Structure formats: structure tokens, C-alpha cells
Amino acid sequence: MTATNRWMSELDFAKTQLAILVVVLLLAVDALNPVKIFLHVFSDEPYRVLPWHVAALCLVLMLYLFLNNMKELLYFGVKVFFHSILSIFFNRVEAVGLDNVPPYGPVIFTSNHANQFIDGVTIMCTCRRKISYLVAEKSWNRRIIGDLAWAMGAVPVKRAQDSAKKGTGTVTVRKIVEDENEDGGSK
């Protein structure tokens, strides 16, 4: 990670912490609490707003935001879940060459894998940017695996071996035996 990227991530983290502390401060002091001020201003009868009105509006807006950003939130949730699982099975995962990955634009990651799921999960947990996968259409159509693949933005690929069907004919195997000459070669 370069110094500029590290500084920006530290700055973003500091901004997030500052925003959370400001919200806690506003909620902790009644005179600064924006909801209580709003309810006090609109406490007269013709325009009376009750606390449950504000709560219902917030719940509707939260539901809208969740549905509008569902794939991103699911991706984040799946990434946190798999990061927890990987930390159980692997003491330490070291990603080498992350500085070579551009922050945006197309990138293709390839890996030699013994297990199609471990490599994808490891790349997802170690890469800072959102990635998508190519997943076999056969796995895409499976209930839980396909749902996770959809949440992670995978692209289904139809493979030739998934389209293979059992033949109706018969196969005859003939054994061909070659005689060896005295010098060890064949005829």
C-alpha cells in the first residue's frame, strides 16, 4: 500500500469516527438532539408530529436504502462472514503484490486451485476492491451456492462438461498388443 493510499484510508477512517462521535453527541444532549427539537417545534395541534411518525419514516427510509443497495450490503456481509471463517482455518493469509492491483478498472485474477471456493474467498477477503467471479452454471443453479454467487456479483459460465449427456450406443474396446524385437523396440 502506498503512502498516499494509506493516508486516504486513515483519513476516511478518521472522518467516519468523527461523524459517529458527532451523532452520539447530538443524541446525548437533549438541547442538541435534532429529533427532539423537531418534535418540539411541531408539537402544536394542527401540525403535531409524534415520535412514532419519525420512527416509521426512518424505518421506511432504512428499508428503501437496504433494498436499493442490497447487492453491495450482501457482498459486504458475505465478505465479513468469509473473513471470519478464513481466520478460523488459516492463522495468517499474506497477499503479495497488492500494490500492483489498480484501484479501479478491469483486472483478471487467476489461480491454480484445488478447491474452487477457497481461492475465490481468499481473493475476495484480501483484495481491497470489489471483485466478481466466473462461476460454473451448474454451481450457479444450486440453491445456497447460487444465492451466494448472486450476492457476490458472480457471472455464470456454461461449461462443456456440464452439458455432457449419457450416450445411448455401445463402446467397444480392443486391446492391441505389439511384439517387441530383440533390441527392445517395437515392430
C-alpha positions in Angstrom: 0.0 0.0 0.0 1.5 3.3 -1.0 1.7 6.2 1.5 -1.0 8.2 -0.3 -3.5 5.3 -0.2 -2.6 4.6 3.4 -3.2 8.3 4.2 -6.5 8.4 2.4 -7.7 5.3 4.2 -6.7 6.7 7.5 -8.4 10.0 6.6 -11.6 8.1 5.7 -11.5 6.2 8.9 -11.0 9.4 10.9 -13.9 11.0 9.1 -16.1 8.0 9.9 -15.1 8.2 13.6 -15.7 11.9 13.7 -19.2 11.5 12.2 -20.1 8.8 14.7 -18.9 10.9 17.6 -21.0 13.9 16.4 -24.1 11.8 16.1 -23.6 10.4 19.6 -23.1 13.9 21.0 -26.3 15.2 19.3 -28.3 12.3 20.7 -26.8 12.5 24.2 -27.7 16.2 24.8 -31.4 16.9 24.6 -30.9 20.5 23.6 -28.9 19.4 20.6 -31.0 16.3 19.7 -32.4 17.1 16.2 -35.4 14.7 16.6 -36.4 16.3 20.0 -36.0 19.8 18.5 -38.2 18.8 15.5 -40.8 17.2 17.8 -40.8 20.4 20.0 -41.3 22.7 17.0 -44.1 20.6 15.6 -45.9 19.9 18.9 -48.9 22.2 18.3 -52.2 20.6 17.3 -52.6 21.4 13.6 -49.1 20.1 12.7 -48.4 17.8 15.5 -45.7 15.1 14.9 -45.5 12.2 17.2 -42.3 10.2 17.9 -43.7 7.1 16.2 -44.2 9.2 13.0 -40.4 9.9 12.9 -39.6 6.3 13.8 -41.9 5.0 11.0 -40.4 7.4 8.5 -36.9 6.2 9.5 -37.9 2.6 9.1 -39.3 3.2 5.7 -36.1 5.0 4.6 -33.9 2.3 6.1 -35.9 -0.3 4.1 -35.6 1.7 1.0 -31.8 2.1 1.4 -31.4 -1.6 2.1 -33.4 -2.6 -0.9 -31.7 0.0 -3.1 -28.2 -1.2 -2.0 -28.9 -4.8 -1.3 -26.2 -6.4 -3.5 -23.5 -4.1 -2.0 -24.7 -4.8 1.5 -24.9 -8.6 0.8 -21.4 -8.5 -0.7 -20.1 -6.7 2.4 -21.8 -9.2 4.7 -20.5 -12.2 2.8 -17.0 -10.7 2.8 -17.1 -10.2 6.6 -18.5 -13.8 7.1 -15.9 -15.4 5.0 -13.1 -13.3 6.5 -14.2 -14.7 9.9 -14.3 -18.3 8.6 -10.8 -17.9 6.9 -9.4 -16.6 10.2 -10.5 -19.8 11.9 -8.8 -22.1 9.4 -5.7 -20.1 8.5 -3.5 -18.4 11.0 -2.3 -15.8 8.6 -3.0 -15.1 4.9 -0.4 -13.0 3.2 -1.3 -11.2 0.0 1.8 -10.4 -2.1 1.7 -7.7 -4.7 -1.4 -5.8 -3.7 0.3 -2.6 -4.8 0.2 -3.9 -8.4 -3.6 -4.1 -8.4 -5.1 -0.9 -9.8 -7.8 0.8 -7.7 -10.3 0.8 -10.5 -10.8 -0.7 -14.0 -10.8 -4.2 -15.2 -8.4 -6.8 -13.6 -8.3 -10.6 -14.1 -7.1 -12.7 -11.2 -6.3 -16.3 -11.9 -5.2 -19.0 -9.5 -4.3 -22.7 -9.6 -6.8 -24.2 -7.3 -7.5 -27.4 -5.7 -10.8 -26.1 -4.4 -12.9 -23.6 -6.4 -14.3 -22.0 -3.3 -11.2 -21.4 -1.1 -9.4 -19.5 -3.8 -12.3 -17.2 -4.6 -13.0 -16.5 -0.9 -9.3 -15.8 -0.2 -9.0 -13.4 -3.1 -12.2 -11.6 -2.0 -11.0 -11.3 1.6 -7.5 -10.0 0.7 -8.4 -7.7 -2.2 -9.4 -4.1 -1.2 -11.7 -3.6 -4.2 -15.0 -5.4 -5.0 -14.4 -8.3 -7.3 -16.7 -10.5 -9.4 -16.3 -14.2 -10.2 -16.9 -16.6 -13.1 -18.8 -19.5 -11.6 -19.9 -22.7 -13.3 -23.6 -22.5 -14.3 -24.0 -25.9 -12.6 -22.9 -24.3 -9.3 -25.0 -21.1 -10.1 -28.1 -23.2 -10.2 -27.6 -24.8 -6.8 -29.7 -23.2 -4.1 -27.2 -21.9 -1.4 -24.1 -21.7 -3.6 -26.0 -19.9 -6.4 -27.5 -17.4 -3.9 -24.1 -16.6 -2.5 -22.7 -16.3 -6.1 -25.5 -13.9 -7.0 -24.8 -11.8 -3.8 -21.1 -11.6 -4.7 -21.9 -10.5 -8.3 -20.7 -13.6 -10.0 -21.2 -14.3 -13.7 -22.5 -17.8 -14.6 -20.5 -19.7 -17.3 -21.8 -22.7 -19.2 -19.0 -25.3 -19.4 -18.8 -28.1 -22.0 -18.5 -30.8 -19.3 -21.8 -29.6 -17.7 -23.6 -30.2 -21.0 -22.4 -33.8 -21.4 -25.1 -36.4 -21.5 -25.1 -40.2 -21.2 -24.8 -41.8 -24.6 -27.2 -44.5 -25.9 -24.7 -46.5 -28.0 -22.1 -49.1 -27.1 -18.4 -48.6 -27.0 -16.1 -51.5 -28.0 -12.5 -51.5 -26.6 -9.9 -53.6 -28.4 -6.6 -54.3 -27.0 -3.7 -54.0 -29.4 -0.5 -55.9 -28.4 2.7 -55.2 -30.2 5.5 -57.7 -30.3 8.9 -56.5 -29.2 12.1 -57.1 -31.2 15.3 -58.4 -29.6 16.7 -54.9 -29.4 13.8 -53.7 -27.2 12.0 -51.7 -29.9 8.6 -52.4 -31.4 7.9 -53.6 -34.9 
